[in-house]
Amino acid sequence: MNTPVRNIAIVAHVDHGKTTLVDTMFRFAGTFGAHKQVAERVMDSEDQERERGITILAKNTAIDYKGVRINIVDTPGHADFGGQVERTLNMADGIILLVDAREGPMPQTRFVLKKAFERGLKAMVMVNKIDRPDKRPEWVHDQILELFIDLGADDSMLEFPVVYGSGRDGFCSDEIEPADGWDGKDLEPLFDMILRETPDFDGDLEGNVQFQAATIDRDDFQGMIAVGRVNRGILKMGDRMALCHPDRPRYENVVIKSLFRYEGLERVPAIAVPAGDIAIVAGIEGIAIGDTLSESEHPDPMPAIKVDEPTISMVFSINDSPFAGKEGKYVTSRHVLGRLEKAAVRDAALTIKPTDSADSYEVLGRGVMHLSVLMENMRRENFEFAVSKPRVIIKDVDGVSCEPIERATVETPSDSAGRIIEYLGRRRGVLENMDADGAMTKLEFFIPSRGLIGARTALLTLSQGEAILSHVFERWEADGGVIPRRQNGVLISDRNGTVIPYALDGLQDRGTFFVSPGDDVYEGMVVGEYNREGDLPLNVCRTKKLTNMRASGRDENTKIAPPRQMSLEEFLEYVESDERLEITPKSLRLRKTLLDPNARKRASRAGV
């Protein structure tokens, strides 16, 4: 019960090596036996995390080292999942900032550090990937120091401890280049820095119990599962507690029926969890992120967990196309709403709002990727639904309509930099900094969130697929006016039917198609991109007239260009305000909101 505890969060930009480092820390500390087979990036347990190579959900684990219990939170590195970072920092007393030895601090690094400093957390630094041939650790160290100063760090924070090493290969040192080389080095300097620099939690073991839920999950057998830190007292099995929140006047009496702690990645049953340690409480229905469990005789809720406001909204609705219900299992508004509410319970940065229609719901989040991960999970769970174009949320600040402004960084080949500056300039981006380093150039912009919708695909095209875009919310600013929309119109099927090769062959000069011969289409479905402005209805189901049958040999020589394949996120960037994306477990179909062409004409005349 009196084991010393250190609570740390590992934070960094995307692909700087957080999850890989945690793998190596497990092995060094002996958390997994030598006989145990463990997958790479073991903390990335979700399918999408492994496929995308990023962390989406914050994960908890515990390592015992030299008689000290080290609770570790592996946090997401993508800005769209910043809500995960904000709430899990409440469980930490210090952070390890992991920075690439080549790239240096990136936008998400700034976001996480700002949140950590607001909470007064101790920052430790590991310059990772020190074995890169193009490393520049001295420059990276200077950039980190400048970032600390820019974020208003005090003198004590500016004296941050730092180690240099490789999370993948499991070595580090207090020196950039150890005099005796890297051979035989391990992660001991990192663990020693954690024990030495992380403040010991100053919790009152004798006081009234306080436990705050920072992460919520649901299990089919155990019900609601809450993960959080015991802030005061000792949380015990069988205790009668008050479930309370500062924004709710009433509290509910509950009993602790299932209590666990982390041992490595496993949840191990516990009789009691003392102040300072991370606890898992299962089986309390209705518990939500930010709720406090305290003694029923003395309800004492902790301050609510605050996260930044959402910046993007989309409308989720039932699928009402002619193909509705053919590919999905859960298709009704009740099914869709239930799944969205389940996601909102688990993610504090996600908000669900009703709309004027009983079959549609507005979903607010941090970005296109944030919402696309939710959509992809729903697809894989056999849901079928439709979504609108992503819309940036406008906020009233002192009577002025303001929109979110992002700090965006683009890493691109130097010969593409000019085209990218011109493109983002047209979308109201303001170039703040340009760092040319040989063949690569790093560009930093302030740009409205609206200007980034659809930008990722365009930047890849402008750079022959090599540009890397990352961005994070910076501030609210007065609405800057119109931003250019998609320049090309779309090709629309004018009837229901099956796509015929003969028809596509005769229409290839009109644009690029999204469909292949044999695909089923319906009236109002978008089948391709027009090579001009405006939309063009056409017949992709047209067959050859019987009088032309003797020319059938020509069909064998027909060469039809392969269809343009787009991912879910690319479709979300492509869709326009008069369109919807139909999402099913098997298909992604773009369609006009109004399928009937006459209804579209009337709406256009009315200015809708």
Backbone hydrogen bonds, N-H to C=O, Kabsch-Sander energy under -0.5 kcal/mol:
donor,donor_aa,acceptor,acceptor_aa,energy
6,R,69,R,-2.6
8,I,6,R,-0.6
8,I,71,N,-2.8
9,A,94,G,-1.7
10,I,73,V,-2.9
11,V,9,A,-0.6
11,V,96,I,-2.3
13,H,98,L,-0.5
14,V,77,G,-0.8
16,H,13,H,-1.5
21,L,17,G,-2.0
22,V,18,K,-2.0
23,D,19,T,-1.8
24,T,20,T,-1.8
25,M,21,L,-2.4
26,F,22,V,-2.2
27,R,23,D,-1.8
28,F,24,T,-2.5
29,A,25,M,-2.4
30,G,26,F,-0.7
30,G,27,R,-0.6
31,T,26,F,-2.3
36,K,33,G,-1.6
38,V,36,K,-0.5
42,V,39,A,-0.5
44,D,41,R,-1.5
45,S,43,M,-1.7
50,R,46,E,-1.8
51,E,47,D,-2.3
52,R,48,Q,-2.8
53,G,49,E,-1.6
54,I,49,E,-1.0
56,I,54,I,-0.5
59,K,74,D,-1.9
61,T,72,I,-1.8
62,A,264,G,-1.2
63,I,70,I,-2.6
65,Y,63,I,-0.6
65,Y,68,V,-2.7
68,V,65,Y,-1.7
69,R,4,P,-2.9
70,I,63,I,-3.4
70,I,68,V,-0.6
71,N,6,R,-2.8
71,N,69,R,-0.7
72,I,61,T,-2.8
73,V,8,I,-1.7
74,D,59,K,-2.3
74,D,72,I,-0.5
75,T,10,I,-1.7
75,T,73,V,-0.7
77,G,55,T,-0.5
78,H,55,T,-0.5
81,F,78,H,-1.8
82,G,79,A,-1.8
84,Q,81,F,-1.2
85,V,81,F,-0.9
86,E,82,G,-2.5
87,R,83,G,-1.7
88,T,84,Q,-1.6
89,L,85,V,-1.7
90,N,87,R,-0.9
91,M,88,T,-1.8
92,A,89,L,-1.3
93,D,7,N,-2.8
94,G,7,N,-1.1
95,I,122,K,-2.9
96,I,9,A,-2.6
97,L,95,I,-0.7
97,L,124,M,-3.8
98,L,11,V,-2.5
98,L,96,I,-0.7
99,V,97,L,-0.6
99,V,126,M,-2.3
101,A,128,N,-2.1
104,G,100,D,-2.0
109,T,106,M,-0.8
110,R,106,M,-1.6
111,F,107,P,-2.0
112,V,108,Q,-2.6
113,L,109,T,-2.4
114,K,110,R,-2.3
115,K,111,F,-1.9
116,A,112,V,-2.5
117,F,113,L,-3.0
118,E,114,K,-2.0
119,R,115,K,-1.0
120,G,117,F,-1.4
121,L,116,A,-2.5
122,K,93,D,-1.4
124,M,95,I,-2.9
124,M,122,K,-0.5
125,V,161,P,-2.3
126,M,97,L,-2.6
127,V,163,V,-2.6
128,N,99,V,-2.7
128,N,126,M,-0.9
130,I,165,G,-2.1
132,R,129,K,-1.8
135,K,132,R,-1.4
136,R,101,A,-2.9
140,V,136,R,-2.2
141,H,137,P,-2.7
142,D,138,E,-2.1
143,Q,139,W,-2.3
144,I,140,V,-2.3
145,L,141,H,-2.2
146,E,142,D,-2.4
147,L,143,Q,-2.2
148,F,144,I,-2.5
149,I,145,L,-2.3
150,D,146,E,-2.7
151,L,147,L,-1.9
152,G,149,I,-1.7
153,A,148,F,-2.5
158,L,154,D,-1.8
159,E,155,D,-0.8
160,F,158,L,-1.0
163,V,125,V,-1.9
164,Y,173,S,-3.1
165,G,127,V,-2.3
166,S,171,F,-2.9
170,G,166,S,-1.4
171,F,166,S,-1.6
172,C,186,D,-1.6
173,S,164,Y,-2.4
181,G,178,P,-1.9
185,K,182,W,-2.1
190,L,187,L,-0.6
191,F,187,L,-2.1
192,D,188,E,-2.9
193,M,189,P,-1.9
194,I,190,L,-2.1
195,L,191,F,-2.4
196,R,192,D,-2.3
197,E,193,M,-2.9
198,T,194,I,-1.9
201,F,5,V,-0.7
203,G,201,F,-1.4
204,D,231,N,-0.5
205,L,203,G,-0.8
207,G,204,D,-0.6
210,Q,232,R,-1.9
211,F,293,L,-1.7
212,Q,229,R,-1.5
213,A,291,D,-2.5
214,A,227,V,-2.8
215,T,227,V,-2.0
217,D,225,I,-2.4
219,D,223,G,-2.6
223,G,219,D,-2.2
225,I,217,D,-3.0
226,A,281,V,-3.1
227,V,215,T,-2.7
228,G,279,A,-2.0
229,R,212,Q,-0.6
230,V,277,D,-2.5
231,N,210,Q,-2.5
231,N,229,R,-0.8
232,R,210,Q,-1.4
233,G,204,D,-3.6
235,L,273,V,-2.5
237,M,271,I,-2.6
238,G,256,I,-3.2
239,D,236,K,-1.6
241,M,239,D,-0.6
241,M,254,V,-3.1
242,A,294,S,-4.0
243,L,241,M,-0.5
243,L,252,E,-3.4
244,C,242,A,-0.7
244,C,292,T,-2.7
245,H,248,R,-0.5
248,R,245,H,-1.9
252,E,243,L,-1.9
254,V,241,M,-2.9
256,I,239,D,-2.4
257,K,255,V,-1.1
258,S,282,A,-0.7
260,F,280,I,-2.4
261,R,268,V,-2.3
263,E,266,E,-2.4
264,G,62,A,-1.7
266,E,263,E,-1.9
268,V,261,R,-3.3
268,V,266,E,-0.7
270,A,259,L,-2.5
273,V,235,L,-2.6
275,A,233,G,-1.2
276,G,230,V,-3.4
277,D,274,P,-1.8
279,A,228,G,-3.0
280,I,260,F,-2.4
281,V,226,A,-2.8
282,A,258,S,-2.0
283,G,224,M,-2.3
284,I,224,M,-0.7
285,E,283,G,-0.9
287,I,284,I,-1.3
290,G,213,A,-3.2
291,D,288,A,-2.2
292,T,244,C,-3.0
293,L,211,F,-3.1
294,S,242,A,-2.1
294,S,292,T,-0.6
295,E,209,V,-0.8
296,S,240,R,-1.0
298,H,295,E,-1.2
306,K,304,A,-0.6
311,T,365,G,-1.9
312,I,365,G,-2.4
313,S,391,R,-2.8
314,M,363,V,-2.2
316,F,314,M,-0.6
316,F,361,Y,-3.2
317,S,386,A,-2.9
318,I,359,D,-1.4
320,D,318,I,-0.7
324,A,321,S,-2.0
326,K,323,F,-1.8
329,K,382,N,-2.1
330,Y,382,N,-2.6
331,V,329,K,-0.7
336,V,332,T,-2.3
337,L,333,S,-2.8
338,G,334,R,-2.2
339,R,335,H,-2.1
340,L,336,V,-2.2
341,E,337,L,-2.6
342,K,338,G,-1.8
343,A,339,R,-1.8
344,A,340,L,-2.2
345,V,341,E,-1.8
346,R,342,K,-1.2
347,D,343,A,-1.5
348,A,346,R,-0.5
350,L,347,D,-1.5
351,T,364,L,-2.1
353,K,362,E,-2.9
355,T,357,S,-0.6
355,T,360,S,-0.8
360,S,357,S,-1.1
361,Y,316,F,-2.9
362,E,353,K,-2.6
363,V,314,M,-3.4
364,L,351,T,-2.9
365,G,312,I,-3.0
371,L,367,G,-1.9
372,S,368,V,-2.5
373,V,369,M,-2.2
374,L,370,H,-1.0
375,M,371,L,-2.3
376,E,372,S,-2.7
377,N,373,V,-2.2
378,M,374,L,-2.2
379,R,375,M,-2.5
380,R,376,E,-2.1
381,E,377,N,-0.9
381,E,378,M,-0.5
382,N,379,R,-1.9
383,F,378,M,-2.3
384,E,330,Y,-2.3
385,F,583,I,-2.4
386,A,317,S,-2.7
387,V,581,L,-2.0
388,S,315,V,-1.4
391,R,313,S,-3.0
393,I,311,T,-2.3
395,K,402,C,-3.1
397,V,395,K,-0.7
397,V,400,V,-2.8
398,D,396,D,-0.5
400,V,397,V,-1.5
402,C,395,K,-3.4
402,C,400,V,-0.6
403,E,477,E,-3.2
405,I,475,R,-3.2
406,E,447,I,-3.2
407,R,472,V,-3.0
408,A,406,E,-0.8
408,A,445,F,-2.3
409,T,470,S,-3.3
410,V,443,L,-2.7
411,E,468,I,-2.3
412,T,410,V,-0.6
412,T,441,T,-2.5
414,S,439,A,-2.8
416,S,413,P,-2.3
417,A,413,P,-0.6
417,A,414,S,-1.0
420,I,416,S,-2.0
421,I,417,A,-2.6
422,E,418,G,-2.1
423,Y,419,R,-2.3
424,L,420,I,-2.7
425,G,421,I,-1.8
426,R,422,E,-1.7
427,R,423,Y,-0.8
428,R,425,G,-1.5
429,G,424,L,-2.9
430,V,446,F,-2.7
431,L,429,G,-0.6
432,E,444,E,-3.3
433,N,444,E,-1.6
435,D,442,K,-2.8
436,A,434,M,-0.6
437,D,440,M,-2.9
440,M,437,D,-1.5
441,T,412,T,-3.0
442,K,435,D,-2.5
443,L,410,V,-2.9
443,L,441,T,-0.6
444,E,433,N,-2.6
445,F,408,A,-3.2
446,F,430,V,-1.9
447,I,406,E,-2.4
449,S,404,P,-2.5
451,G,448,P,-1.0
452,L,448,P,-0.6
452,L,449,S,-1.2
453,I,449,S,-0.7
453,I,450,R,-0.9
454,G,452,L,-0.6
455,A,452,L,-1.6
456,R,452,L,-0.7
458,A,454,G,-1.2
459,L,455,A,-2.9
460,L,456,R,-1.7
461,T,457,T,-1.9
462,L,458,A,-2.4
463,S,459,L,-1.4
464,Q,461,T,-1.1
465,G,460,L,-4.0
466,E,463,S,-0.8
468,I,411,E,-2.3
470,S,409,T,-2.3
472,V,407,R,-1.4
474,E,405,I,-3.0
475,R,405,I,-1.5
477,E,403,E,-2.3
479,D,401,S,-2.5
489,G,532,R,-3.1
491,L,528,G,-2.7
492,I,536,L,-2.4
493,S,525,M,-2.8
494,D,538,L,-2.0
497,G,521,V,-2.2
499,V,519,D,-3.0
500,I,540,V,-2.4
504,L,500,I,-2.1
505,D,501,P,-2.6
506,G,502,Y,-1.4
507,L,503,A,-0.7
507,L,504,L,-1.0
508,Q,504,L,-0.7
508,Q,505,D,-0.6
510,R,507,L,-2.2
511,G,508,Q,-0.8
512,T,529,E,-1.9
514,F,527,V,-3.5
515,V,527,V,-0.9
518,G,499,V,-2.5
519,D,516,S,-2.1
521,V,497,G,-2.9
524,G,493,S,-2.6
525,M,522,Y,-2.1
526,V,590,L,-2.5
527,V,491,L,-2.7
527,V,525,M,-0.5
528,G,491,L,-1.2
529,E,512,T,-3.3
530,Y,489,G,-1.6
530,Y,528,G,-0.5
531,N,510,R,-2.2
536,L,490,V,-2.6
538,L,492,I,-2.8
540,V,538,L,-0.7
548,N,545,K,-1.9
549,M,546,L,-1.5
551,A,548,N,-1.9
552,S,549,M,-1.7
554,R,551,A,-1.8
555,D,552,S,-1.7
556,E,552,S,-0.7
556,E,553,G,-0.6
557,N,553,G,-0.6
557,N,554,R,-0.9
558,T,555,D,-1.4
560,I,558,T,-0.6
561,A,559,K,-0.5
564,R,513,F,-3.0
565,Q,563,P,-0.6
571,F,567,S,-2.4
572,L,568,L,-2.2
573,E,569,E,-1.7
574,Y,570,E,-1.3
575,V,571,F,-2.5
579,E,576,E,-1.9
580,R,591,R,-2.6
581,L,387,V,-2.7
582,E,580,R,-0.6
582,E,589,R,-3.6
583,I,385,F,-3.1
583,I,581,L,-0.6
584,T,582,E,-0.5
584,T,587,S,-2.5
589,R,582,E,-2.5
591,R,580,R,-2.4
592,K,524,G,-2.6
593,T,578,D,-2.4
595,L,593,T,-0.7
600,R,596,D,-1.9
601,K,597,P,-2.1
602,R,598,N,-2.3
603,A,599,A,-2.3
604,S,600,R,-2.3
605,R,601,K,-2.4
606,A,602,R,-1.9
607,G,604,S,-0.9
608,V,603,A,-2.6
